Amino acid sequence: MSHRRVLSAACAVGLVLPGAAVVVHETDLLPGAAVEQVATTTLSNAATMAAPAVAPQAAPAATAMELKVSRSLTAASRSQFLRKGFSGYVVDGGTGSVVWASKAATTRMPASTQKIVTAFVALRSMDPNYQIVTRTAQSKDNPANVYVVGAGDPTLTPGRLTAMAQRTAKTLQAQKRTKVNLYLDDSLFGPATLASGWRNDYLVKNAQLVRSLTLTGYRGPDGTIAAGNVVRAQLARQGITVVRYGRGKAPAARATLATSPSVPVKAMLGHMLSHSDNDYAEAILRMSAVMAGKPGTWNGALAHSKSVLDTHGVPTAGYVARDGSGLSRTNRMPVRTLVRVLAKLNASAADRAVVFVPTAMPVAGQTGTLGGRFKSPAHRCAAGRVSAKTGTLSDAITLAGIARGVDGRTRIFAFLENGDTRADSVRGALDTLATSTVGCKL
């Protein structure tokens, strides 16, 4: 059914109240049909459309709350802090009908809401209980060669490496071996390079170059060498002298000396979403590709991510991803893509148990990066009712997630603002939109 016919049907069955916004339903739109500023079409201009020759099937009835939410969103979107760089999209979580949309066809930088896509891809590529295992190994052909084999674990701490080195030393001591060559294998993810669209200064505080062997939270020049230094120092303390030291790929013929398993992937995803951890996001994106039998490089991981979206019916027209964290300034996200991914995560009980729990997706006014927001009187009604991922770049502020309405309905939303550097003010405007989505009185 065309946009014109949807509006005519709405008028015919009395869905449009005087001065009220029209609620367009996604299922009634032909592929590619425009839904731009849906909430600004009122009875006066809808009534001017010619009636169809044959009465169309009526669109699902819009509730009074949907109309209220739509009008409220339209008013909130006129904030001075949401100008030409804003796109928004809200659907009903139960029916998939579009409650409200603004510039939905225009793609924006998603900032850290990109991590929602990364979580979806991971849950379609890996068992959420999977643990990434870092290990030390010994060459069978040359037992003097010992390797620290990175497997992509972004949670690796000095303490865990120290414990693994201690166990490694005990095995070497049992072999009467007091001298070894120590090599660091970080080959799983390929060469460590900046993602397209990453600025050099991101490496100071936002992220590290993606390596399959590194220390969690590391911000120095080389995470692989930093991890290896921990192992080498502990071997020395245990009486094992390292003669040669550096990078080296472990041979196929090798024996495991000691291992250090990570927390389950589901715990990593929870931390990534709650704390917006960029290092976790990039490692998880790479591991998703590796576990699917694809290369763990930038190109391999991004191609796998796009393939997962396509396979699962997520619309990707206009979608461009250059990383898994959302740091890239060349990422482009259609709000429809983001909302569809959220809808699929929300539709799966298994996914909800990983993503929409207090230790994962931030909850308004309570947890994660939303813990300090929704505290003002205007937004307090939405506290505890909104679970959403935040996003922040210097000129991109975003919010996408799920709102549990005061009417008991679940609404899924994505709000992306690009171009305004007044971060706090833009966040407040997005919080007002989310509060409107809940159905709170503003």
C-alpha positions in Angstrom: 0.0 0.0 0.0 1.4 3.4 -0.9 2.1 6.2 1.6 -0.9 8.1 0.0 -3.2 5.1 0.4 -2.2 4.6 4.0 -3.1 8.2 4.8 -6.4 7.9 3.0 -7.2 4.6 4.8 -6.4 6.3 8.1 -8.8 9.1 7.4 -11.5 6.6 6.2 -11.6 4.7 9.4 -11.2 7.6 11.8 -7.6 7.0 12.8 -6.6 10.7 12.4 -7.8 13.1 15.0 -8.1 16.8 14.3 -4.6 18.3 14.5 -3.1 14.8 15.3 -0.1 13.2 13.6 -0.6 10.3 11.3 0.9 6.9 12.4 2.1 5.0 9.4 2.6 1.3 9.6 5.7 -0.3 8.1 3.8 -3.3 6.8 1.6 -1.0 4.6 4.5 0.6 2.8 6.0 -0.6 -0.4 9.8 -1.3 -0.4 11.6 2.0 -0.5 8.4 4.1 0.2 9.2 7.4 1.8 8.4 7.8 5.5 9.9 11.3 6.0 8.7 13.3 9.0 5.6 11.0 9.3 4.6 12.8 12.4 4.0 16.1 10.8 1.1 15.1 8.5 -2.2 16.3 10.0 -5.8 15.8 9.1 -6.0 19.0 7.2 -3.4 18.0 4.5 -4.3 14.3 4.6 -7.9 15.1 3.7 -6.8 16.8 0.5 -5.6 13.5 -1.0 -7.9 12.0 -3.5 -9.9 9.0 -2.3 -8.9 5.7 -4.1 -11.3 4.2 -6.7 -11.4 1.0 -4.7 -11.5 1.2 -0.9 -8.2 -0.1 0.4 -7.8 -2.3 3.4 -7.6 -0.2 6.5 -4.3 0.2 8.3 -4.1 -1.2 11.8 -5.8 1.1 14.2 -3.6 3.6 15.9 -4.2 3.9 19.6 -4.6 7.2 21.4 -1.2 6.6 23.0 0.5 6.1 19.7 -1.0 9.4 18.5 0.1 11.1 21.7 3.6 9.6 21.4 3.8 10.7 17.7 2.8 14.3 18.5 5.2 14.4 21.4 8.1 13.2 19.3 7.4 15.8 16.6 7.4 18.5 19.2 10.6 17.2 20.8 12.4 16.9 17.4 12.1 20.6 16.9 14.7 21.3 19.6 17.3 23.8 18.7 19.9 21.1 19.3 18.4 18.8 16.7 18.8 20.5 13.4 19.6 19.3 9.9 21.8 16.5 11.2 19.0 14.5 13.0 17.4 11.3 12.0 14.9 9.3 14.1 12.8 6.2 13.8 10.3 4.6 16.3 8.4 1.4 15.8 6.0 -0.7 17.9 7.9 -3.6 19.3 4.9 -6.0 19.0 3.5 -5.1 15.6 6.5 -3.5 13.8 4.3 -0.6 12.8 6.1 2.7 12.4 5.0 5.1 15.2 7.1 8.0 14.0 10.0 8.8 11.7 12.1 11.8 10.7 14.6 11.8 7.8 14.8 8.1 8.1 16.3 7.7 4.7 19.3 9.8 5.6 22.3 7.9 7.0 24.4 9.3 9.9 27.5 8.5 11.9 26.1 6.1 14.5 29.0 6.5 17.0 28.8 3.8 19.7 25.3 2.6 18.7 27.4 0.6 16.1 28.1 -1.8 19.0 24.5 -2.9 18.8 25.2 -4.3 15.4 28.4 -5.9 16.7 26.5 -7.6 19.5 24.0 -9.0 16.9 26.7 -10.3 14.7 28.5 -11.9 17.6 25.3 -13.7 18.8 24.8 -15.0 15.2 28.4 -16.2 15.0 29.4 -17.6 18.4 28.0 -19.5 21.3 27.4 -16.9 24.0 29.1 -19.2 26.5 32.2 -19.6 24.4 35.5 -18.7 26.1 38.5 -17.4 24.3 41.6 -19.3 25.3 45.1 -17.7 25.4 47.9 -20.4 25.7 51.6 -21.0 25.9 52.8 -23.7 23.5 56.1 -25.6 22.8 57.4 -26.5 19.4 57.5 -30.3 19.0 60.4 -30.0 16.5 62.4 -27.5 18.6 61.3 -27.7 22.3 63.5 -24.7 23.1 60.9 -22.5 21.3 58.0 -21.5 23.4 55.1 -19.4 22.1 52.5 -17.2 23.7 49.5 -17.7 21.3 46.9 -15.0 21.2 43.4 -15.9 20.4 41.7 -12.5 20.5 40.8 -12.2 24.1 40.2 -8.5 25.0 40.0 -9.2 28.7 43.5 -10.5 29.2 45.1 -9.0 32.4 48.7 -9.0 33.7 47.5 -11.2 36.6 46.1 -13.9 34.3 49.3 -13.9 32.2 51.4 -14.1 35.3 49.5 -17.2 36.5 49.8 -18.8 33.0 53.5 -18.1 33.0 53.9 -19.7 36.4 52.2 -22.9 35.1 54.3 -22.8 32.0 57.5 -22.5 34.1 56.5 -25.6 36.2 56.2 -27.7 33.0 59.5 -26.4 31.7 61.2 -27.1 35.0 59.8 -30.7 34.9 61.6 -31.0 31.6 64.9 -29.8 33.2 64.8 -26.8 30.8 66.2 -23.5 32.1 66.6 -21.6 28.8 64.0 -20.9 26.1 63.3 -18.7 23.2 60.0 -16.9 23.7 57.9 -15.9 20.7 54.6 -13.9 20.6 52.0 -15.1 18.1 49.5 -12.3 17.4 48.9 -13.4 13.8 45.2 -14.3 14.1 43.9 -10.8 13.3 46.5 -9.9 10.7 48.5 -6.7 10.8 47.5 -4.1 13.4 46.4 -1.0 11.5 44.0 1.9 12.1 40.5 1.4 10.8 39.3 3.6 8.0 38.0 6.8 9.6 40.0 6.4 12.8 42.0 9.4 14.0 45.5 8.9 15.3 44.5 10.5 18.6 42.0 7.8 19.3 44.9 5.6 20.4 45.6 7.9 23.3 42.5 7.2 25.2 39.7 5.6 23.1 41.2 2.4 21.7 44.2 0.4 20.9 45.3 -1.1 17.7 43.5 -4.4 17.3 45.7 -7.4 18.1 44.9 -11.0 19.0 47.4 -10.9 21.9 47.3 -7.8 24.1 46.5 -6.5 27.5 43.1 -5.3 28.4 42.8 -1.5 28.3 46.3 -1.1 27.0 47.1 2.4 25.6 50.8 2.1 24.8 52.7 1.5 21.5 52.4 -2.3 21.3 50.0 -4.4 23.3 51.5 -7.7 22.1 55.0 -6.8 23.4 53.4 -5.5 26.6 51.7 -8.8 27.2 54.8 -10.8 26.3 56.9 -8.7 28.8 54.6 -10.0 31.6 55.2 -13.6 30.6 59.0 -13.1 30.1 59.3 -11.4 33.5 57.5 -14.2 35.3 59.5 -16.9 33.6 62.7 -15.1 34.8 61.3 -15.0 38.3 60.8 -18.8 38.1 64.4 -19.4 36.9 63.7 -19.7 33.2 66.0 -17.5 31.1 64.6 -16.1 27.8 67.4 -16.1 25.2 65.6 -14.9 22.1 62.4 -12.8 22.3 60.0 -11.3 19.8 57.1 -12.0 17.5 56.8 -15.4 15.8 54.0 -17.6 14.5 53.5 -20.8 16.4 54.1 -24.0 14.3 51.3 -26.5 13.7 53.3 -29.1 15.5 53.1 -27.8 19.0 52.1 -28.9 22.5 50.1 -26.8 24.9 52.0 -25.9 28.1 49.3 -23.7 29.9 46.1 -22.0 29.1 44.1 -18.9 30.3 40.4 -18.9 29.3 38.5 -15.7 29.2 35.1 -15.0 30.6 32.2 -16.2 28.4 31.4 -14.1 25.3 28.1 -13.1 26.8 29.9 -11.4 29.7 32.1 -9.5 27.2 29.1 -8.4 25.3 27.5 -7.1 28.5 30.6 -5.1 29.4 30.9 -3.8 25.8 27.3 -2.5 25.9 27.3 -1.2 29.5 30.7 0.6 29.4 30.9 1.2 25.6 34.2 -0.5 25.5 35.8 0.0 22.1 38.5 -2.6 22.5 36.0 -5.3 23.4 33.9 -4.3 20.4 36.7 -4.6 17.9 38.0 -7.9 19.3 34.4 -9.3 19.4 33.9 -8.3 15.7 37.1 -10.0 14.7 36.3 -13.2 16.7 32.8 -13.4 15.1 34.5 -13.7 11.7 37.1 -16.2 12.9 34.5 -18.4 14.5 32.6 -18.4 11.3 35.7 -19.5 9.4 36.4 -16.1 7.9 39.7 -14.0 8.1 40.1 -12.0 11.4 41.3 -9.0 9.5 39.5 -5.7 9.1 38.2 -6.7 5.7 37.3 -10.2 6.7 35.4 -9.1 9.8 33.5 -6.3 8.1 32.5 -8.5 5.2 31.3 -11.2 7.7 29.3 -8.6 9.6 27.5 -7.4 6.5 26.9 -11.0 5.4 25.2 -11.7 8.8 22.9 -8.7 8.4 21.9 -9.7 4.9 21.3 -13.3 5.9 19.0 -12.3 8.7 16.9 -9.9 6.6 18.2 -6.6 8.1 17.9 -3.8 5.6 21.3 -2.4 4.7 20.7 0.2 1.9 23.0 3.0 2.7 24.8 1.1 5.5 28.5 1.5 5.7 30.6 0.1 8.5 34.4 0.5 8.9 34.7 -0.9 12.5 32.8 -2.6 15.2 33.0 0.1 17.9 31.6 3.1 16.1 34.7 5.2 16.4 35.1 5.5 12.6 34.0 8.8 11.2 33.2 7.1 7.9 30.6 4.7 9.4 27.1 5.5 8.1 23.9 4.0 9.7 20.3 4.2 8.5 18.0 4.4 11.5 15.9 1.6 10.0 18.9 -0.7 10.0 19.5 0.0 13.7 15.9 -0.4 14.7 15.6 -3.7 12.8 18.6 -5.1 14.5 17.2 -4.1 17.9 13.9 -5.6 17.0 15.5 -9.0 16.2 17.5 -9.0 19.4 14.3 -8.2 21.4 12.4 -10.9 19.6 14.7 -13.7 20.8 14.6 -14.8 24.4 18.1 -16.0 24.2 19.3 -12.7 22.9 17.4 -10.7 25.5 19.0 -12.7 28.2 22.4 -11.4 27.0 21.6 -7.9 25.7 18.6 -6.6 27.7 19.8 -7.3 31.2 21.0 -4.7 33.8 24.6 -5.7 33.3 24.5 -5.1 29.6 22.4 -2.6 27.8 22.4 0.6 29.9 19.1 1.4 31.7 18.0 5.0 32.0 18.9 6.6 35.3 20.3 3.3 36.7 23.1 1.5 34.9 26.0 1.9 32.5 26.4 5.0 30.4 22.8 6.0 31.1 23.3 5.8 34.9 23.7 9.5 35.3 21.0 10.5 32.8 17.2 10.8 33.0 17.5 12.5 36.4 15.8 15.8 35.7 12.1 16.2 36.5 11.3 16.3 32.8 12.9 12.9 32.1 12.5 11.1 35.4 9.4 9.3 34.3 11.4 7.4 31.8 14.0 6.2 34.3 14.1 2.4 34.4 11.8 2.2 31.3 14.5 2.9 28.7 17.3 0.4 27.8 19.5 1.9 25.2 23.0 2.2 23.8 24.6 5.6 23.9 27.0 7.1 21.3 29.4 10.0 21.5 31.9 11.4 19.0 32.9 15.1 19.0 30.0 15.9 16.7 27.8 12.8 16.8 25.5 12.1 19.7 23.2 9.1 19.4 20.8 6.9 21.4 19.1 3.7 20.3 17.2 1.0 22.2 13.9 0.0 23.7 11.3 2.0 25.6 8.7 0.2 27.8 5.7 2.5 27.5 3.4 3.7 30.2 0.7 1.9 28.2 2.5 -1.4 28.5 3.7 -1.3 24.9 7.3 -1.8 23.9 8.7 0.7 21.4 12.0 0.4 19.6 13.8 3.6 18.6 17.0 5.1 17.1 17.9 8.7 17.4 21.1 9.9 15.6 22.3 13.5 15.7 25.3 14.6 13.7 26.9 18.0 13.4 26.3 19.7 16.8 29.2 19.8 19.2 27.1 20.9 22.2 27.2 17.3 23.6 25.3 17.8 26.9 22.5 19.8 25.3 22.1 17.2 22.5 22.0 14.4 25.0 19.3 16.2 26.8 17.3 16.6 23.6 17.7 12.9 22.8 16.6 12.0 26.4 13.5 14.1 25.8 12.8 12.0 22.6 13.2 8.8 24.6 10.9 10.1 27.3 8.4 10.9 24.7 8.7 7.4 23.3 7.8 6.0 26.7 4.7 8.1 26.6 5.5 10.3 29.6 3.8 13.6 30.0 6.3 16.4 29.2 
